[in-house]
Each structure stands twice: as structure tokens, then as C-alpha cells.
Amino acid sequence: MTAQDRTVFLSDYQPFTHLVEQVALTFRLSPGATRVTARLSLAPNPARAGRQDLRLDGEGLTLLSLRLNGAPLALTPDETGLTIPAGLLPDAPFTVETEVEIAPEANTALEGLYMSRGMYCTQCEAEGFRKITFYPDRPDVMARFRVRIESDLPVLLSNGNPAGQGPGWAEWDDPWPKPAYLFALVAGDLVAHSAPFTTASGMPVALNIWVRPGDQDRCAYAMDSLIRSMRWDEQVYGREYDLSVFNIVAVDDFNMGAMENKGLNIFNSKFVLASPETATDDDFGRIEAIIAHEYFHNWTGNRITCRDWFQLCLKEGLTVFRDQQFTGDMRSHAVKRIEDVLLLRARQFREDGGPLAHPVRPDSFVEINNFYTATVYEKGAEVIGMLRRLVGDADYARALDLYFTRHDGDAATIEDWLKVFEDVTGRDLAQFKRWYTEAGTPVVKVTEDWDGATYSLTLSQTNPPTPGQPEKAPKLIPVALGLLNPNGDEILPTTVLELAEPTQTFRFKTATRPVPSILRGFSAPVVLERQVTPEERAFLLAHDTDPFNKWEAGRALAKDVLARMVTEGASPGPDWLDALARVAFDETLDPAFRALALRLPAEDDMAATLHAAGIAPDPARIWAERRRMAEAVARHLAPRLPALIDSLAEPGPFTPDARAAGRRALRLAALSLLSRVDGGTAAAAAHAGADNMTEEIGSLACLLDIGQGAAELARFEGRWSHDRNVMDKWFALQIAYAAPDLAARVTTALTAHPAFDWKNPNRFRAVIGALSANHGGFHHASGAGYRLVADWLLRLDPLNPQTAARMSTAFETWPRYDTARRALVQGELARMAGTAGLSRDLAEMVARMRSAG
């Protein structure tokens, strides 16, 4: 069966042939021979006319017995499942019982039931349940599950509420119908960090975070994040929790960040375990956001799930938007928005602009695991944000209330989602729906005129061709606009313009020519093209009342300067350096905002910018000129940096709150600059005196960035060799700061390190992923980076195709570069494509990337 034979199309959707009303599962756990007994209570689906075969998905299962209404059946499964012919099935409710055997310890793909360092755990999204038992493994088949687990391990967990336990067994009952992808089981030698919670309506809930013995003292922040998430969802969305217990389990071997299984969330341990000594401020922030994200799925994903996997953005985009709102409320909306846009541009814009471009709701797929992408998640969240801007906060809240009321217990679609907004507002959202069905990043061009009394702003949109979609109609684009007087006063507060035509002109009465602040808050995921002078950017940096556009003006100035440095050999001028200094030392601004303002444009971002201007980017030159830019900034700010660093020192014990984290971020940004002029003296002292991981790893990065830190790196390894999550940082840091000529060599050396466990997804990402992210090293003209990454993807693919496929996206930007590099990447893609036994996951990704040539 070829990959093409497995293509699934949205247009082919049909309801499943049968309804599954109840599922009873029994697990007799054994590392090499786990027995799974399943009893399915089914009935013909009245939505499907006539008698139908019953098709049960199943992969890698040894069938031991099969019974229909208690009577044995002699049927043989094929490679992907089991079919019971319609002629054998009654035209009435019936039961199917199967017993299968699986080997969790041999499951290196980490899908289905597998083992992680002696612990049994599951990952069933998207299609992992079929590796556990025979079942209609699709999201629109929802049933109640009752689970019995038999094992001598002390902790036995599954979905729902505990229904009984005794020596060697435990039973769980989930009262809420769910699809199989939300099934979860964990068994192991675990201890709980526990806390009580009472819902707004007075229901007590037992909260538990289960970890390996010795890790329980690093769960407090995750628990605090969970409690704040639960309370926030009650207060902002009116959603209460609905079981008597909520369990989280930290797992060392996990392909994803976390999974929202009903009542039993399973987390990559790096997104649970945190202490000041082992976790950075970024780690604390990610833990807070991911805990919230998975909890919010209880309603937007679990109680209301997606009808089919084409609707994945229905749960993921909405839940990402909700976790972004939560983080903004907990920390800083301005800083959060900037960070989200940086991520969107770095990951999703490059996806939209290359061979892997696809709509937020794709219309076909070969391997659904390949569509857990930035487009579905991050762009999906942007679409929710645009919809909220268009209808307003009040109607957004009313629409969400209607969505939860109308579709609770449903497997819903994008059409269902948009219909509640149409019913609440009376708007026709057919044009807006194009955001879901069309790939690509729109370009909005701006021209303007002022006749002495009226300011005219003309906006034109183009929607570039993407694979399979050469032509596109105009989208409905919300453009948030403010107007400033030349003295800096705001004469038009933020107003949302609706760009619905190819070209539209908007007019405003004003006695002075205003300075426009366009796309405030990044109100739509578009590329804005407008001729802007450096003087106007500096004006907006100084006076814009919108914090995102204030930051954007500084970022655009920096990109303009760096582009001229790369293409013309120019040097940073005093105007930009002075503007940057004003922001850096402005104590009225949030320190976290100032730290972001000091962050120079990323190398990959500059490569994309040059490519968009018709220039083939030279990664080595971008790396060199970016360093020269950093040195110029450092020299310009140097006299004031020591005082700034001293002023940001945090007295007292470490706290992970946003205020303290922002101060540390600015302190480390200043320390990084100072290191370039003081030879690393201040960074070495900061490293020696660090009492938290943020400053320990941050000061070490400062030293590595200037070619120092060998002794500190060795001491760091000696101190933290016992901690897998901290050692991931040690591996990644060395590659991240390696010069382009050395990156592949450093990576190769680290793959020979005794602690390089390439079968562990976190460690593999920390090393091979770090090389992929080292722009100059990965794209080195020798092709060494390309070869090394391809070698390791081919090695990993037979064991863990999901991780291999996701990491292959490192190659997606190859059309940007010069002829020689393009040929090198095409050679590696051809080599991967020609490898015998390539997984469906990786084969699809490679084929799509090759299609760009």
C-alpha cells in the first residue's frame, strides 16, 4: 500500500456505520505480553442506510479471541484492522468482545500503550488507540468507558472517576462520552503532589500531579498553575470542571508537550517539573501555559470534540487562543502578544511560505500526525482572535456560551463553530471562512494621502499562491488602526477597519497630517507593506500608544539596519542606536518589554526577509553581520550597562512571577551585551554567583557566545548530570552558540556523549533539533549540517516516525537559498525518499518538500 493509497479527503466524510454506546476494557499489564480485553456495546447507526460491515481499526495487535454476542467468530485481521461482514451482524444492538496481546516495552514509537523507564503510559491522539485494541479509532465515535487495570504496580490510573480498587487492581469509570483518542492509562511507581479544589458551584475536586519518587518537590508551580487555570476558566468562560478527580502524570519519554486526556492529562516531564535551581523563567512560563492549555481542553476539545481530524483547529486553535488570553491576564498582554507574533512569524509564516503550506483546515492528508502544525495551532488561534475583534468582546462571549450549550457532547465542525457567531451577531461569515480553507499569508499594501483636511488610507490585499491553491479570493481582514499627531498625541484611538475587497480606501478628517499606527496588536496574520522612513519608525518607537506597534517599529528599524549591513556592508547609525538606548533605559517601560526590544532580529527571520526582497540569503554573512550589529549595540550602551545590570538585581529568594522574570530577562540581555566589551568578566562573575537556573544558564550562554565558558560548561555538566531536563539544556546550549563552521562538528561530538539517548525525544530534539535551529550551521555551504540531520532522521524513523517527521521540517525553507544549497538539500531529500522502509509519516513530509522543486 503506497502513501498515495492512504490519502484521506474531507469531502469523503461519512458518519461511522455503528454507534458505540459503552466500552469495557480490562488490562492485564506485562512489559512483553499485555492482554487487553475489550467489550464494545454497539448498535447500527440510523444515519447510515442499510446493513453495513463493521470495520474496527487495529495495528500491531495479536488477536487471541473474537466474540459476537458471546459467540466465537473466526475472522482474520489485516494489517490495519478487522472487518466483521454485515451479514454476520444483527439489525439490533449487539456486543463485540476481543482479546489481544501487545508488547508495551517494544513500542518505541511512543504511540498507543508503551513504557517509559518502567512506567506504563499511553498516547492515543491522533490514531494511537488502534495500537491498543480493535476499535473504530476516529474522533466522531464517542462512548462511555469503564476500565479495569490489573498489575502489581502501586499506582493504576485511567480516565474519569475512581470506581474501586484492591490489591493488584483498580477500576475507573468515565461518565462523559469521549472518542478513543482521549483514552489514557498510566501504571507505575509514582507519588502524588496533591491539592484540593472546590468549583464555583461547590463540587470538591481532588487534584494530583503524579511523578517519580524524588520529583514531588518540583510540582508546586505546576499545581499553582492548574488551580489558577481552573479558576480563570470559571470566571472568564463560565466553564467548571466536571469530575471528582483531576490527575496529571509526568512522563520522561513523550513525543509531544502534553495530552489532554479526560481527567488524566499526561505531560512531558519537562513541562511539569520546576524549581528555581533547575528551571528557567522560560520553563516556568511554558509550564504555566501548557498546564492551562491542556486543562482548557476539558471543554474545548473533550466535552466538545472535533468531528474528524480535518477539524483539528476547532479544538487546538481555540484552546491556544484561550491559553494566550490566560497568560496575558496572568502576566502581560503586551509582552505575550509580542512573543506570540515572534513565534508565529518564525514557525507559521515560514510554513505558509513554503512547500508545507496548508490551510488551517486541510482538505486532505496522508498521515494526520503531520498536521499538528503551527498553521493549525498558532494560525488557528489568530483566526479566533480576528473573529473576536470583528464581533467585539460582548458578542464573542455570547457566541461562546451558545457554542457550549448547543454542542456539549458533540463532535463538531468549523461550520458549527461559525454558525453560532452568525446566529448571535446576524453576520454572514462566508468570506471570513476563507481563513480556514485557504493557505498562505496575505500581503496588505498601504498607500496614503492627505489633502490638508482629509487623510486617506488605501489598503490593498493580495493572497499569494500556495501548493494546490494557485488563486484565492479576497479575505475579510481586520486592520486595527490608530492615528497620531506629529507631536505624539493620539487623535484616533484604536479602530478596527474591515478590509474585504481587493482594494479599499478609508478617510478621516484631520487638520494635520497624521502618523498612522497600522495593524495594532497585530490584528491579523498578514505581511504589511508600506514605505516608512527611519524617522517615522523612530517616532512610533517613541510615541505609539500601542505596545505591539511600539515594539514593531523598533524591530523594523533593526531589520532595516541589518539588511543594509548584509547587502551593502553598512554600519549601524547613531539614530537607531540612540533610539534603542532610549527604550533600553526607559524605566517607565516594562523590563520584559525592554528585553524584547533589545533582542536582535533572528537569523532565520533575516533570511526570510531577504528572500522576500528577491535576494538569496547567505547564512554565513547573516551570522557575521548580526554579530557585528550586536557588538555595535554593546559599544554604544556599554557606559550605562553595569548600572542597569546592578539595578535589576533581585533581592531575596527567587520568585517565578512575571515582574521578577521580566527584570531577569532585561538583566541577562544587558549582560550579554556587556560581555562583548568586557571580555566576559561580568558574565563569569554572574555565573559563579547564580542561585537560580535562569541566571546560571543565561550567564553561561553569554560566555559561550563570545567563545569562552569551557570550564563553566564542564562544571555545569558535573553538577547536573543526574537531571535529564537540565542536561537537555547543556546539550542544546553548546550547539546553539556554535559558530557555523563548528556546529556540525560540535553536534557530532555530542552524539557520541554517553548521555546522548537518541531514543528519548527530548534529548534527540536537544541535540539534532538544536543543529536544525542553528541557522548558519545547518545551512553551512559544505552541506555538513544537512547530511547530519538527514542521517539522524533516517536512524530515528524506524523507531519513532512521528518525531522524525516533525523534525524534518528543518528542510522546508530550502527554496530560499542559493543554487548550491538548494542542490545539497534536494540531494538529502532524495536520499531520504529513496530509503527502503521509510515510514508513512516521514515519506509524506519528504515528498511534499521535494514537490517545491
Phi, psi and omega in degrees: 000125182272166178301321181297325179297337184265005180298131180248137184242138176303321183295343181269004185301135169222148175301154179295152186295334185225156173266136175254115187266329182207143177232129174240121183241140171234127178248123170253098193284136174204135185305318184257350185206067175283132176261131178238117176255130181234131175240112183256127174262115189235166174208151176302142180274117181297345177284349178245115184287144175077169178288142185230146169301152173256115180254121178249127178286145177190132180223131177070026183255139171263111183281123180259326179202153179216127180227142175242117185050039177088347182264136181297145174237138179253086178234149182250125178292159169258192186293337185241004178161197186224132179245127172256115185300148181303326182296341179267351187262138176286155177270052184194170178304145182207171178238146172236128179240132176231151168232128181231165175237136178225164183238088184302325184290341179266001185273087181278346180287345179060035173235140185086217177262124182217178180241141176231103178050050176088354180258135171276135175207168183233155165216110187250345175276130007266322187229046181270340184295331179294348175269003178252315179202170178282126187193151172287092191274077181213149191289341181274359175264105186244134184211161172278139182244136167237131190232134172243130180242129179242120182190156175272003176289147189287333183241121183233112188236148170209190184287157169087213182257147176296135183243001179150154177201160178198184179302115176083009179205159173207148178234144181228143179231125178255111183285350184258124177303139181214156172284162184296335183293344179265003176291144177213148174215137174222136175217130181179180175271095190230158173234155185249138163262116192241157176202151175270158175213141176239125182290169181300331179269005173097008180276127177283141179229131175271121180257131180223134169247114185264128182219172175289149178306133182103343181260356187294339179279002179244027183248354188298319183289322176298318179295317178300319178296320179296313181297317178295324179295316181296317180292319180298318181294328174293316187283322186266321183247355179070026184252119177261157174287157194227017174229168181276349182216145173230118183247140170237138178236133177266125184237136183283327183250105185208132184287333186248189173280315181190171182218135192272025182318138187304114176076352182219080179285134176249128188239142162301129187302334181293344179255019173233310190280125181204136168216161179304328184283336188243345185238143177273170175301323176298321178298313179301318179296318179292320178301312179303313184290319184284321173304313180297314182304309184292324177294317181299335176299341181307325175259312183266074181151320182259297178297322171240112181253188182259143183297320180210172187287347174294337180269018185307323181295340180300320178267322186281314179298316180294320182287324173299316179300319180294319179289331174294319176300315181300311181298320177300318179292325181283331188236261182216120180298322182294311181295318179299318181296318179297315180297321180294320180290322175303315179294316180301313182291323182288324186252308189280320179299321180290328175294315180295334184263010184228194185290346180264011179300139177204157179293162174302322169248101179296161177253359175198158173204156172262311179232114186297331179301337180280357180252018168272078195239170175297330178294313180293316184278292188288314177291325175303321177292322178299322179296320177297316180298320178296318180299319178296319179296321183290321184265342182091158185299318185294313180288330173299314180296318179296319180295320179295320176300317179294321179300313181293322180289315186286326191243010176304126182086003182262160164255103196258175182233169175300324178298319176299317181298310182292329182296324180294326177289321177296319181291325181284319189258341186078006180278150171267116184256022180299318179290320179299329181300339179300334176300331180276331191255350181240136176277173173100155178257114179298150175249125178250116179261143186238130167231159186210161180206150175221124185258015181102340180224333184232131175261125181248129179242117181253125180246132178234136180245140170233145181240101190294155178293148176224166183308122179082356181223076185289332182230142182221147176276164180299147176261165171270113188242116174281121181246107180280127187232140167228154178237135180244143171286160178301342177271000178100351178289145179273120180258344173226111176293169186307122180231135182267114173270143179253106179270107184242346182251168175303322178217134176219147177244134179242136186239143182221132177283127179201139183278347178232154177288118185275164170258118183278142171248100192255142179067043180303142181063015186050065190290350176205145181281078183229167169262124181262124179245119180204137176287115183230133179279156174303326180295320179291321177298317179296323177298313180294322177299325182276326193240344186300134179275347176271117186296327179295311182291333173297312177294319182298324179296317178293320179296317180296321176300314181297320180293322177300314181296313183293323177299319178292326177296318182289318188268334186238352184075020181291174176237154178299132181271164182296330182298312179294316181297321179293319179297318179296320180296321180300319179289316185301324186252012180277103185286353175279347181266151176301128178305325178296322177295317180297323178296319177294323180295330180279348181286123181284157178304139180290153182297318179296323177297318179293323177298318178295320180295315179294319179299318179297334178272006179085018182247127176288117185289142175255104185303322181295319180290321177301316180299313183294316183288327176295322176294320179295323177296316179299321180293323178294318177298315181300315180296322182291322184267349190311317184299332185257354185292316181302318180294321178297315179300315180296321183291340183264001178299136183264112177286155177081184184290157179298137169229142183270012184292164187297322181298310181293321180297321178296321179294320178293323180298316180291321179299316181288326175298318178292321179296322178298319178291316181298327181300333182284344181243343181251011178070017177089007183300311182292322180294319178297319178293320179296321179295317181296327183261004184294135177243015177209157186292329179303312182279331178294311182283327180294317179290326176296320177299321178301318181291315180298325183294337179252018175082018178243192172093009182299315181294318179296323179297318179294318178295322178300314179300315180298324182284326191244013184300340181276348187250112186295318182293320178291321179294332173302321178294319180299314178298308187295323184299320183294323181282322181300324184257011176285141175295153182309319181293340186251347191301312181295322180293318178296318179298315179301318179297320182287333176291343176268358180291141181302333182272002178279096177265092188290346178279346177272121185302321180296317181289321178298315178295324182296332183256296183291323177294326179293322176295317178301326182275348176278096191304310181293324181287316179296319182265025179302142186299338179289340185082004183297323179294316179300314183297318184293316179296315179298319178303313184286327175297318179294327178289320182284327190307316181296336182263320183219078185296330182296312179292320179299316182295317181294324181281346178292344180297350174305332184272356191293339184269010188303330180296346180292332201263180185291170185302319182295314180292322178300318180295321179296316180293317179300324177296317179291321177296320178295322179297317178294317181297328182273003181282127180296139176078015179300139181294159176298324181300304184288324180300318180296315182296316180296318180298318180294321180289323178293333184296341179291342180271000000 
